């Protein structure tokens, strides 16, 4: 295991930090434990229906499962998804006016908290000047320069509008650059919903027990070699057999789409060595980990340099921005410099880029990551202690502002181990916390996220509510 973050068992707690935390609005009292399931329910035709229920019923008429991305549907935990009306700092409010301490943070982007004044201001300032031109703008050059400065492995970078686009483009580029067609990915890693990557994928694909999607032609899926995460001998064996056909390895260098799984010591370095030996491209998919775990991503944390990196989430600060970049010799194969086609009408649009740049400026504040990591570790340590007191088998760990909670006796470090966690218990815990005003990811296979806006009091309140939830679970 890398000495990245806070596994429950080791390491000293570091509290405090130097970054300033904002509290724009007066705090409402924290909800009592075991508060209402959904506040503000009202009578409709004799039956009591919350506004969340009403919206969910309405949404399902015109949107498949009522949601625009599968995990939001709450299918693996049951119940009604919460429709959010507002977010501010560490909190979100649902359609019934109930407030939650939010540990999803839009699945990672909200690293400085929701509706951070500097990020909102950047958007409001630039929007009146035009939303999108489909032509170059100065602000996207600024963004490219900033990304290349923050991640030294990026010699060139191109902006897109989602993580999926970033990984799809990086794959095509790796294939175009090497002239090879096969790719290696790892079981339980999610890299967006591109055809080649939806093979034994994580996140929503895993949540619904369909890690491989219908509609992906067999011919494409056959080009994807899926190996167990953290299993270097399996990688070496695959390359020994098919190395000359393999264009790239794509990996979540810390996996966050099958809950949080750390790379074993030597795993990432081993991938680097194998790629060098066989002339394959090493792609770190840092869509989630980029600027989440460390100011220089996992590559900065480990000192292992990929050939290409994909980014998203934090670099858009809540707006749609993704990016892929890396070695100049590879990036110069992109059209119109080279033969690998890639394009986007809204790529680099000024409003999204402004939100991203404002977010990146915040995270560069001295002490930002020390404080974020300490707060996240305080949360996972506190949850693990509360579970222990309640006698519930539970483990937790963190990496920067990302964390994992597991209904298992020990922190898992493989796909198989994470699959063996108690999913039914997670669902009960999730609902107890939701009732108590704490919003965790509605799936046992997602990482959690803490923002710089989460205070020590938020963490303490979360732990107190978890303690009550654990005692019921036992
Ligand atoms: N790669 C990783 C590692 C991700 O976590 C995600 C999204 N969770 C993606 C790619 C896809 O990003 P998007 O949802 O923005 O398309």
Boltz pocket constraint, residues with backbone or C-beta under 6 A from the ligand:
constraints:
  - pocket:
      binder: B
      contacts: [[A, 107], [A, 161], [A, 162], [A, 163], [A, 164], [A, 165], [A, 167], [A, 190], [A, 191], [A, 192], [A, 193], [A, 203], [A, 252], [A, 256], [A, 257], [A, 285], [A, 286], [A, 287], [A, 288], [A, 289], [A, 312], [A, 313]]
      max_distance: 6.0
